[in-house]
Amino acid sequence: MPKFIKTRDRYARNSAKMKKCKASLKVFFKNTDKTSALDGLNNLVSMLDKLAGRNIIHANKAGRLKTKCYRHFNSL
């Protein structure tokens, strides 16, 4: 398989994962109920850790986003 096809496939896969993450972030920040926000927080932190571990996003960006999520959760 030519290299450009693999690159295109990886780019599409990574873009889809990032879109899912961004959508989850938007839903989490719109949430005002603490019990449902806890479930969203756990899923979101897990997703960010996986994305950082697979080098889809930088580890520092994942850390910043997790901190932002925890601050929002504590403000509820």
PDB file of N, CA, C and O in Angstrom:
ATOM      1  N   MET A   1       0.853  -1.173   0.000  1.00  0.00           N
ATOM      2  CA  MET A   1       0.000   0.000   0.000  1.00  0.00           C
ATOM      3  C   MET A   1       0.904   1.242   0.000  1.00  0.00           C
ATOM      4  O   MET A   1       1.844   1.326   0.790  1.00  0.00           O
ATOM      5  N   PRO A   2       0.621   2.189  -0.871  1.00  0.00           N
ATOM      6  CA  PRO A   2       1.437   3.409  -0.905  1.00  0.00           C
ATOM      7  C   PRO A   2       1.323   4.203   0.396  1.00  0.00           C
ATOM      8  O   PRO A   2       0.308   4.166   1.091  1.00  0.00           O
ATOM      9  N   LYS A   3       2.389   4.910   0.690  1.00  0.00           N
ATOM     10  CA  LYS A   3       2.471   5.637   1.954  1.00  0.00           C
ATOM     11  C   LYS A   3       1.391   6.713   2.084  1.00  0.00           C
ATOM     12  O   LYS A   3       0.863   6.939   3.172  1.00  0.00           O
ATOM     13  N   PHE A   4       1.064   7.378   0.963  1.00  0.00           N
ATOM     14  CA  PHE A   4       0.085   8.467   1.054  1.00  0.00           C
ATOM     15  C   PHE A   4      -1.303   7.960   1.406  1.00  0.00           C
ATOM     16  O   PHE A   4      -2.098   8.693   1.994  1.00  0.00           O
ATOM     17  N   ILE A   5      -1.608   6.710   1.054  1.00  0.00           N
ATOM     18  CA  ILE A   5      -2.911   6.163   1.405  1.00  0.00           C
ATOM     19  C   ILE A   5      -2.987   5.916   2.910  1.00  0.00           C
ATOM     20  O   ILE A   5      -4.004   6.202   3.541  1.00  0.00           O
ATOM     21  N   LYS A   6      -1.898   5.378   3.483  1.00  0.00           N
ATOM     22  CA  LYS A   6      -1.861   5.169   4.929  1.00  0.00           C
ATOM     23  C   LYS A   6      -1.978   6.485   5.673  1.00  0.00           C
ATOM     24  O   LYS A   6      -2.694   6.585   6.669  1.00  0.00           O
ATOM     25  N   THR A   7      -1.268   7.499   5.181  1.00  0.00           N
ATOM     26  CA  THR A   7      -1.297   8.809   5.817  1.00  0.00           C
ATOM     27  C   THR A   7      -2.708   9.384   5.775  1.00  0.00           C
ATOM     28  O   THR A   7      -3.194   9.929   6.766  1.00  0.00           O
ATOM     29  N   ARG A   8      -3.358   9.259   4.626  1.00  0.00           N
ATOM     30  CA  ARG A   8      -4.721   9.778   4.483  1.00  0.00           C
ATOM     31  C   ARG A   8      -5.674   9.061   5.423  1.00  0.00           C
ATOM     32  O   ARG A   8      -6.541   9.690   6.030  1.00  0.00           O
ATOM     33  N   ASP A   9      -5.519   7.744   5.548  1.00  0.00           N
ATOM     34  CA  ASP A   9      -6.386   6.970   6.432  1.00  0.00           C
ATOM     35  C   ASP A   9      -6.161   7.351   7.899  1.00  0.00           C
ATOM     36  O   ASP A   9      -7.119   7.502   8.657  1.00  0.00           O
ATOM     37  N   ARG A  10      -4.896   7.503   8.296  1.00  0.00           N
ATOM     38  CA  ARG A  10      -4.595   7.898   9.677  1.00  0.00           C
ATOM     39  C   ARG A  10      -5.142   9.285   9.973  1.00  0.00           C
ATOM     40  O   ARG A  10      -5.702   9.526  11.042  1.00  0.00           O
ATOM     41  N   TYR A  11      -4.978  10.196   9.017  1.00  0.00           N
ATOM     42  CA  TYR A  11      -5.478  11.559   9.190  1.00  0.00           C
ATOM     43  C   TYR A  11      -6.994  11.547   9.385  1.00  0.00           C
ATOM     44  O   TYR A  11      -7.515  12.254  10.247  1.00  0.00           O
ATOM     45  N   ALA A  12      -7.694  10.753   8.594  1.00  0.00           N
ATOM     46  CA  ALA A  12      -9.154  10.678   8.712  1.00  0.00           C
ATOM     47  C   ALA A  12      -9.555  10.085  10.065  1.00  0.00           C
ATOM     48  O   ALA A  12     -10.492  10.567  10.702  1.00  0.00           O
ATOM     49  N   ARG A  13      -8.851   9.045  10.499  1.00  0.00           N
ATOM     50  CA  ARG A  13      -9.152   8.405  11.775  1.00  0.00           C
ATOM     51  C   ARG A  13      -8.898   9.363  12.932  1.00  0.00           C
ATOM     52  O   ARG A  13      -9.720   9.478  13.841  1.00  0.00           O
ATOM     53  N   ASN A  14      -7.758  10.052  12.898  1.00  0.00           N
ATOM     54  CA  ASN A  14      -7.419  10.976  13.974  1.00  0.00           C
ATOM     55  C   ASN A  14      -8.367  12.169  14.000  1.00  0.00           C
ATOM     56  O   ASN A  14      -8.736  12.643  15.075  1.00  0.00           O
ATOM     57  N   SER A  15      -8.762  12.656  12.834  1.00  0.00           N
ATOM     58  CA  SER A  15      -9.699  13.777  12.766  1.00  0.00           C
ATOM     59  C   SER A  15     -11.047  13.393  13.364  1.00  0.00           C
ATOM     60  O   SER A  15     -11.677  14.192  14.056  1.00  0.00           O
ATOM     61  N   ALA A  16     -11.483  12.174  13.096  1.00  0.00           N
ATOM     62  CA  ALA A  16     -12.758  11.715  13.643  1.00  0.00           C
ATOM     63  C   ALA A  16     -12.693  11.637  15.170  1.00  0.00           C
ATOM     64  O   ALA A  16     -13.651  11.998  15.854  1.00  0.00           O
ATOM     65  N   LYS A  17     -11.566  11.166  15.700  1.00  0.00           N
ATOM     66  CA  LYS A  17     -11.414  11.088  17.157  1.00  0.00           C
ATOM     67  C   LYS A  17     -11.401  12.479  17.778  1.00  0.00           C
ATOM     68  O   LYS A  17     -11.977  12.685  18.846  1.00  0.00           O
ATOM     69  N   MET A  18     -10.752  13.431  17.124  1.00  0.00           N
ATOM     70  CA  MET A  18     -10.713  14.793  17.645  1.00  0.00           C
ATOM     71  C   MET A  18     -12.087  15.448  17.598  1.00  0.00           C
ATOM     72  O   MET A  18     -12.458  16.172  18.522  1.00  0.00           O
ATOM     73  N   LYS A  19     -12.846  15.204  16.534  1.00  0.00           N
ATOM     74  CA  LYS A  19     -14.192  15.759  16.445  1.00  0.00           C
ATOM     75  C   LYS A  19     -15.080  15.212  17.556  1.00  0.00           C
ATOM     76  O   LYS A  19     -15.881  15.941  18.140  1.00  0.00           O
ATOM     77  N   LYS A  20     -14.929  13.917  17.842  1.00  0.00           N
ATOM     78  CA  LYS A  20     -15.706  13.303  18.917  1.00  0.00           C
ATOM     79  C   LYS A  20     -15.323  13.921  20.256  1.00  0.00           C
ATOM     80  O   LYS A  20     -16.185  14.165  21.099  1.00  0.00           O
ATOM     81  N   CYS A  21     -14.041  14.173  20.450  1.00  0.00           N
ATOM     82  CA  CYS A  21     -13.561  14.775  21.699  1.00  0.00           C
ATOM     83  C   CYS A  21     -14.094  16.202  21.848  1.00  0.00           C
ATOM     84  O   CYS A  21     -14.559  16.580  22.923  1.00  0.00           O
ATOM     85  N   LYS A  22     -14.028  16.981  20.791  1.00  0.00           N
ATOM     86  CA  LYS A  22     -14.516  18.359  20.853  1.00  0.00           C
ATOM     87  C   LYS A  22     -16.015  18.401  21.129  1.00  0.00           C
ATOM     88  O   LYS A  22     -16.489  19.253  21.882  1.00  0.00           O
ATOM     89  N   ALA A  23     -16.762  17.478  20.519  1.00  0.00           N
ATOM     90  CA  ALA A  23     -18.205  17.430  20.757  1.00  0.00           C
ATOM     91  C   ALA A  23     -18.494  17.064  22.215  1.00  0.00           C
ATOM     92  O   ALA A  23     -19.406  17.619  22.828  1.00  0.00           O
ATOM     93  N   SER A  24     -17.719  16.134  22.765  1.00  0.00           N
ATOM     94  CA  SER A  24     -17.895  15.746  24.165  1.00  0.00           C
ATOM     95  C   SER A  24     -17.576  16.907  25.097  1.00  0.00           C
ATOM     96  O   SER A  24     -18.246  17.095  26.113  1.00  0.00           O
ATOM     97  N   LEU A  25     -16.551  17.689  24.751  1.00  0.00           N
ATOM     98  CA  LEU A  25     -16.206  18.856  25.562  1.00  0.00           C
ATOM     99  C   LEU A  25     -17.341  19.873  25.575  1.00  0.00           C
ATOM    100  O   LEU A  25     -17.673  20.427  26.623  1.00  0.00           O
ATOM    101  N   LYS A  26     -17.937  20.117  24.409  1.00  0.00           N
ATOM    102  CA  LYS A  26     -19.041  21.078  24.333  1.00  0.00           C
ATOM    103  C   LYS A  26     -20.227  20.623  25.169  1.00  0.00           C
ATOM    104  O   LYS A  26     -20.838  21.422  25.878  1.00  0.00           O
ATOM    105  N   VAL A  27     -20.551  19.342  25.086  1.00  0.00           N
ATOM    106  CA  VAL A  27     -21.669  18.809  25.863  1.00  0.00           C
ATOM    107  C   VAL A  27     -21.369  18.918  27.355  1.00  0.00           C
ATOM    108  O   VAL A  27     -22.244  19.272  28.145  1.00  0.00           O
ATOM    109  N   PHE A  28     -20.129  18.612  27.737  1.00  0.00           N
ATOM    110  CA  PHE A  28     -19.756  18.658  29.151  1.00  0.00           C
ATOM    111  C   PHE A  28     -19.875  20.071  29.705  1.00  0.00           C
ATOM    112  O   PHE A  28     -20.399  20.256  30.804  1.00  0.00           O
ATOM    113  N   PHE A  29     -19.400  21.073  28.966  1.00  0.00           N
ATOM    114  CA  PHE A  29     -19.424  22.440  29.473  1.00  0.00           C
ATOM    115  C   PHE A  29     -20.823  23.043  29.485  1.00  0.00           C
ATOM    116  O   PHE A  29     -21.066  24.005  30.214  1.00  0.00           O
ATOM    117  N   LYS A  30     -21.742  22.504  28.702  1.00  0.00           N
ATOM    118  CA  LYS A  30     -23.120  22.980  28.741  1.00  0.00           C
ATOM    119  C   LYS A  30     -23.896  22.343  29.892  1.00  0.00           C
ATOM    120  O   LYS A  30     -24.967  22.822  30.265  1.00  0.00           O
ATOM    121  N   ASN A  31     -23.357  21.275  30.446  1.00  0.00           N
ATOM    122  CA  ASN A  31     -24.035  20.523  31.496  1.00  0.00           C
ATOM    123  C   ASN A  31     -24.062  21.323  32.804  1.00  0.00           C
ATOM    124  O   ASN A  31     -23.064  21.936  33.183  1.00  0.00           O
ATOM    125  N   THR A  32     -25.203  21.311  33.486  1.00  0.00           N
ATOM    126  CA  THR A  32     -25.320  22.015  34.766  1.00  0.00           C
ATOM    127  C   THR A  32     -25.680  21.072  35.912  1.00  0.00           C
ATOM    128  O   THR A  32     -25.726  21.498  37.066  1.00  0.00           O
ATOM    129  N   ASP A  33     -25.931  19.815  35.616  1.00  0.00           N
ATOM    130  CA  ASP A  33     -26.286  18.827  36.633  1.00  0.00           C
ATOM    131  C   ASP A  33     -25.025  18.083  37.076  1.00  0.00           C
ATOM    132  O   ASP A  33     -24.317  17.510  36.248  1.00  0.00           O
ATOM    133  N   LYS A  34     -24.749  18.092  38.373  1.00  0.00           N
ATOM    134  CA  LYS A  34     -23.483  17.541  38.873  1.00  0.00           C
ATOM    135  C   LYS A  34     -23.400  16.025  38.712  1.00  0.00           C
ATOM    136  O   LYS A  34     -22.320  15.502  38.438  1.00  0.00           O
ATOM    137  N   THR A  35     -24.506  15.313  38.875  1.00  0.00           N
ATOM    138  CA  THR A  35     -24.445  13.850  38.786  1.00  0.00           C
ATOM    139  C   THR A  35     -24.153  13.384  37.361  1.00  0.00           C
ATOM    140  O   THR A  35     -23.335  12.487  37.154  1.00  0.00           O
ATOM    141  N   SER A  36     -24.814  13.986  36.388  1.00  0.00           N
ATOM    142  CA  SER A  36     -24.535  13.598  35.001  1.00  0.00           C
ATOM    143  C   SER A  36     -23.190  14.153  34.535  1.00  0.00           C
ATOM    144  O   SER A  36     -22.551  13.586  33.649  1.00  0.00           O
ATOM    145  N   ALA A  37     -22.766  15.268  35.140  1.00  0.00           N
ATOM    146  CA  ALA A  37     -21.463  15.832  34.784  1.00  0.00           C
ATOM    147  C   ALA A  37     -20.332  14.922  35.248  1.00  0.00           C
ATOM    148  O   ALA A  37     -19.273  14.877  34.622  1.00  0.00           O
ATOM    149  N   LEU A  38     -20.552  14.194  36.346  1.00  0.00           N
ATOM    150  CA  LEU A  38     -19.521  13.273  36.841  1.00  0.00           C
ATOM    151  C   LEU A  38     -19.259  12.156  35.838  1.00  0.00           C
ATOM    152  O   LEU A  38     -18.108  11.792  35.595  1.00  0.00           O
ATOM    153  N   ASP A  39     -20.323  11.613  35.255  1.00  0.00           N
ATOM    154  CA  ASP A  39     -20.150  10.577  34.226  1.00  0.00           C
ATOM    155  C   ASP A  39     -19.437  11.137  33.012  1.00  0.00           C
ATOM    156  O   ASP A  39     -18.536  10.506  32.460  1.00  0.00           O
ATOM    157  N   GLY A  40     -19.847  12.327  32.602  1.00  0.00           N
ATOM    158  CA  GLY A  40     -19.204  12.970  31.466  1.00  0.00           C
ATOM    159  C   GLY A  40     -17.741  13.271  31.735  1.00  0.00           C
ATOM    160  O   GLY A  40     -16.903  13.140  30.844  1.00  0.00           O
ATOM    161  N   LEU A  41     -17.432  13.674  32.958  1.00  0.00           N
ATOM    162  CA  LEU A  41     -16.049  13.983  33.332  1.00  0.00           C
ATOM    163  C   LEU A  41     -15.178  12.741  33.260  1.00  0.00           C
ATOM    164  O   LEU A  41     -14.071  12.789  32.723  1.00  0.00           O
ATOM    165  N   ASN A  42     -15.663  11.637  33.795  1.00  0.00           N
ATOM    166  CA  ASN A  42     -14.885  10.401  33.763  1.00  0.00           C
ATOM    167  C   ASN A  42     -14.610   9.953  32.331  1.00  0.00           C
ATOM    168  O   ASN A  42     -13.489   9.561  32.007  1.00  0.00           O
ATOM    169  N   ASN A  43     -15.623  10.010  31.476  1.00  0.00           N
ATOM    170  CA  ASN A  43     -15.447   9.619  30.072  1.00  0.00           C
ATOM    171  C   ASN A  43     -14.496  10.564  29.356  1.00  0.00           C
ATOM    172  O   ASN A  43     -13.664  10.132  28.557  1.00  0.00           O
ATOM    173  N   LEU A  44     -14.619  11.843  29.640  1.00  0.00           N
ATOM    174  CA  LEU A  44     -13.797  12.846  28.978  1.00  0.00           C
ATOM    175  C   LEU A  44     -12.329  12.727  29.372  1.00  0.00           C
ATOM    176  O   LEU A  44     -11.449  12.826  28.516  1.00  0.00           O
ATOM    177  N   VAL A  45     -12.059  12.519  30.647  1.00  0.00           N
ATOM    178  CA  VAL A  45     -10.678  12.379  31.110  1.00  0.00           C
ATOM    179  C   VAL A  45     -10.040  11.137  30.491  1.00  0.00           C
ATOM    180  O   VAL A  45      -8.881  11.167  30.078  1.00  0.00           O
ATOM    181  N   SER A  46     -10.797  10.056  30.431  1.00  0.00           N
ATOM    182  CA  SER A  46     -10.301   8.834  29.813  1.00  0.00           C
ATOM    183  C   SER A  46      -9.992   9.053  28.336  1.00  0.00           C
ATOM    184  O   SER A  46      -8.959   8.604  27.838  1.00  0.00           O
ATOM    185  N   MET A  47     -10.890   9.742  27.640  1.00  0.00           N
ATOM    186  CA  MET A  47     -10.690  10.013  26.217  1.00  0.00           C
ATOM    187  C   MET A  47      -9.457  10.881  25.989  1.00  0.00           C
ATOM    188  O   MET A  47      -8.676  10.620  25.074  1.00  0.00           O
ATOM    189  N   LEU A  48      -9.277  11.905  26.810  1.00  0.00           N
ATOM    190  CA  LEU A  48      -8.120  12.786  26.663  1.00  0.00           C
ATOM    191  C   LEU A  48      -6.813  12.041  26.923  1.00  0.00           C
ATOM    192  O   LEU A  48      -5.820  12.262  26.230  1.00  0.00           O
ATOM    193  N   ASP A  49      -6.814  11.165  27.915  1.00  0.00           N
ATOM    194  CA  ASP A  49      -5.623  10.377  28.201  1.00  0.00           C
ATOM    195  C   ASP A  49      -5.268   9.452  27.039  1.00  0.00           C
ATOM    196  O   ASP A  49      -4.098   9.294  26.693  1.00  0.00           O
ATOM    197  N   LYS A  50      -6.282   8.852  26.451  1.00  0.00           N
ATOM    198  CA  LYS A  50      -6.040   7.968  25.311  1.00  0.00           C
ATOM    199  C   LYS A  50      -5.502   8.748  24.105  1.00  0.00           C
ATOM    200  O   LYS A  50      -4.580   8.291  23.429  1.00  0.00           O
ATOM    201  N   LEU A  51      -6.079   9.920  23.840  1.00  0.00           N
ATOM    202  CA  LEU A  51      -5.614  10.722  22.719  1.00  0.00           C
ATOM    203  C   LEU A  51      -4.178  11.182  22.925  1.00  0.00           C
ATOM    204  O   LEU A  51      -3.390  11.210  21.979  1.00  0.00           O
ATOM    205  N   ALA A  52      -3.837  11.541  24.154  1.00  0.00           N
ATOM    206  CA  ALA A  52      -2.469  11.965  24.450  1.00  0.00           C
ATOM    207  C   ALA A  52      -1.510  10.782  24.363  1.00  0.00           C
ATOM    208  O   ALA A  52      -0.383  10.932  23.891  1.00  0.00           O
ATOM    209  N   GLY A  53      -1.945   9.615  24.812  1.00  0.00           N
ATOM    210  CA  GLY A  53      -1.095   8.431  24.758  1.00  0.00           C
ATOM    211  C   GLY A  53      -0.805   7.970  23.350  1.00  0.00           C
ATOM    212  O   GLY A  53       0.241   7.381  23.078  1.00  0.00           O
ATOM    213  N   ARG A  54      -1.737   8.241  22.458  1.00  0.00           N
ATOM    214  CA  ARG A  54      -1.561   7.851  21.050  1.00  0.00           C
ATOM    215  C   ARG A  54      -0.985   8.987  20.203  1.00  0.00           C
ATOM    216  O   ARG A  54      -0.920   8.887  18.978  1.00  0.00           O
ATOM    217  N   ASN A  55      -0.572  10.059  20.863  1.00  0.00           N
ATOM    218  CA  ASN A  55       0.044  11.223  20.204  1.00  0.00           C
ATOM    219  C   ASN A  55      -0.871  11.895  19.190  1.00  0.00           C
ATOM    220  O   ASN A  55      -0.402  12.458  18.201  1.00  0.00           O
ATOM    221  N   ILE A  56      -2.163  11.837  19.435  1.00  0.00           N
ATOM    222  CA  ILE A  56      -3.101  12.568  18.586  1.00  0.00           C
ATOM    223  C   ILE A  56      -3.156  14.016  19.046  1.00  0.00           C
ATOM    224  O   ILE A  56      -3.258  14.928  18.225  1.00  0.00           O
ATOM    225  N   ILE A  57      -3.087  14.231  20.363  1.00  0.00           N
ATOM    226  CA  ILE A  57      -2.927  15.573  20.903  1.00  0.00           C
ATOM    227  C   ILE A  57      -1.706  15.566  21.817  1.00  0.00           C
ATOM    228  O   ILE A  57      -1.287  14.510  22.290  1.00  0.00           O
ATOM    229  N   HIS A  58      -1.151  16.717  22.060  1.00  0.00           N
ATOM    230  CA  HIS A  58       0.028  16.828  22.924  1.00  0.00           C
ATOM    231  C   HIS A  58      -0.386  16.581  24.376  1.00  0.00           C
ATOM    232  O   HIS A  58      -1.501  16.911  24.781  1.00  0.00           O
ATOM    233  N   ALA A  59       0.514  16.005  25.138  1.00  0.00           N
ATOM    234  CA  ALA A  59       0.224  15.676  26.535  1.00  0.00           C
ATOM    235  C   ALA A  59      -0.106  16.921  27.357  1.00  0.00           C
ATOM    236  O   ALA A  59      -0.964  16.874  28.238  1.00  0.00           O
ATOM    237  N   ASN A  60       0.574  18.038  27.070  1.00  0.00           N
ATOM    238  CA  ASN A  60       0.292  19.272  27.812  1.00  0.00           C
ATOM    239  C   ASN A  60      -1.112  19.799  27.499  1.00  0.00           C
ATOM    240  O   ASN A  60      -1.787  20.328  28.382  1.00  0.00           O
ATOM    241  N   LYS A  61      -1.546  19.656  26.259  1.00  0.00           N
ATOM    242  CA  LYS A  61      -2.887  20.106  25.900  1.00  0.00           C
ATOM    243  C   LYS A  61      -3.929  19.249  26.615  1.00  0.00           C
ATOM    244  O   LYS A  61      -4.948  19.760  27.079  1.00  0.00           O
ATOM    245  N   ALA A  62      -3.670  17.957  26.701  1.00  0.00           N
ATOM    246  CA  ALA A  62      -4.589  17.074  27.419  1.00  0.00           C
ATOM    247  C   ALA A  62      -4.662  17.478  28.886  1.00  0.00           C
ATOM    248  O   ALA A  62      -5.741  17.493  29.479  1.00  0.00           O
ATOM    249  N   GLY A  63      -3.523  17.802  29.465  1.00  0.00           N
ATOM    250  CA  GLY A  63      -3.499  18.238  30.865  1.00  0.00           C
ATOM    251  C   GLY A  63      -4.252  19.527  31.079  1.00  0.00           C
ATOM    252  O   GLY A  63      -4.980  19.669  32.061  1.00  0.00           O
ATOM    253  N   ARG A  64      -4.085  20.471  30.169  1.00  0.00           N
ATOM    254  CA  ARG A  64      -4.809  21.744  30.286  1.00  0.00           C
ATOM    255  C   ARG A  64      -6.312  21.530  30.183  1.00  0.00           C
ATOM    256  O   ARG A  64      -7.079  22.118  30.946  1.00  0.00           O
ATOM    257  N   LEU A  65      -6.737  20.687  29.238  1.00  0.00           N
ATOM    258  CA  LEU A  65      -8.164  20.440  29.074  1.00  0.00           C
ATOM    259  C   LEU A  65      -8.745  19.708  30.284  1.00  0.00           C
ATOM    260  O   LEU A  65      -9.866  19.998  30.701  1.00  0.00           O
ATOM    261  N   LYS A  66      -7.994  18.767  30.851  1.00  0.00           N
ATOM    262  CA  LYS A  66      -8.479  18.064  32.040  1.00  0.00           C
ATOM    263  C   LYS A  66      -8.622  19.029  33.210  1.00  0.00           C
ATOM    264  O   LYS A  66      -9.598  18.956  33.956  1.00  0.00           O
ATOM    265  N   THR A  67      -7.661  19.930  33.376  1.00  0.00           N
ATOM    266  CA  THR A  67      -7.750  20.919  34.450  1.00  0.00           C
ATOM    267  C   THR A  67      -8.970  21.810  34.262  1.00  0.00           C
ATOM    268  O   THR A  67      -9.675  22.121  35.223  1.00  0.00           O
ATOM    269  N   LYS A  68      -9.214  22.216  33.030  1.00  0.00           N
ATOM    270  CA  LYS A  68     -10.373  23.056  32.720  1.00  0.00           C
ATOM    271  C   LYS A  68     -11.677  22.308  33.056  1.00  0.00           C
ATOM    272  O   LYS A  68     -12.620  22.896  33.586  1.00  0.00           O
ATOM    273  N   CYS A  69     -11.713  21.027  32.745  1.00  0.00           N
ATOM    274  CA  CYS A  69     -12.903  20.220  33.034  1.00  0.00           C
ATOM    275  C   CYS A  69     -13.118  20.068  34.535  1.00  0.00           C
ATOM    276  O   CYS A  69     -14.242  20.191  35.021  1.00  0.00           O
ATOM    277  N   TYR A  70     -12.041  19.803  35.266  1.00  0.00           N
ATOM    278  CA  TYR A  70     -12.168  19.660  36.722  1.00  0.00           C
ATOM    279  C   TYR A  70     -12.624  20.972  37.359  1.00  0.00           C
ATOM    280  O   TYR A  70     -13.438  20.961  38.283  1.00  0.00           O
ATOM    281  N   ARG A  71     -12.111  22.094  36.877  1.00  0.00           N
ATOM    282  CA  ARG A  71     -12.551  23.391  37.417  1.00  0.00           C
ATOM    283  C   ARG A  71     -14.025  23.621  37.166  1.00  0.00           C
ATOM    284  O   ARG A  71     -14.742  24.098  38.046  1.00  0.00           O
ATOM    285  N   HIS A  72     -14.486  23.286  35.967  1.00  0.00           N
ATOM    286  CA  HIS A  72     -15.903  23.448  35.651  1.00  0.00           C
ATOM    287  C   HIS A  72     -16.737  22.534  36.550  1.00  0.00           C
ATOM    288  O   HIS A  72     -17.774  22.947  37.068  1.00  0.00           O
ATOM    289  N   PHE A  73     -16.285  21.303  36.731  1.00  0.00           N
ATOM    290  CA  PHE A  73     -17.036  20.348  37.566  1.00  0.00           C
ATOM    291  C   PHE A  73     -17.117  20.845  39.003  1.00  0.00           C
ATOM    292  O   PHE A  73     -18.174  20.751  39.626  1.00  0.00           O
ATOM    293  N   ASN A  74     -16.032  21.368  39.533  1.00  0.00           N
ATOM    294  CA  ASN A  74     -16.023  21.854  40.920  1.00  0.00           C
ATOM    295  C   ASN A  74     -16.869  23.119  41.098  1.00  0.00           C
ATOM    296  O   ASN A  74     -17.308  23.424  42.207  1.00  0.00           O
ATOM    297  N   SER A  75     -17.094  23.845  40.014  1.00  0.00           N
ATOM    298  CA  SER A  75     -17.914  25.056  40.122  1.00  0.00           C
ATOM    299  C   SER A  75     -19.415  24.751  40.105  1.00  0.00           C
ATOM    300  O   SER A  75     -20.230  25.629  40.389  1.00  0.00           O
ATOM    301  N   LEU A  76     -19.776  23.516  39.774  1.00  0.00           N
ATOM    302  CA  LEU A  76     -21.214  23.166  39.722  1.00  0.00           C
ATOM    303  C   LEU A  76     -21.795  23.037  41.119  1.00  0.00           C
ATOM    304  O   LEU A  76     -22.982  22.749  41.269  1.00  0.00           O
TER     305      LEU A  76
END
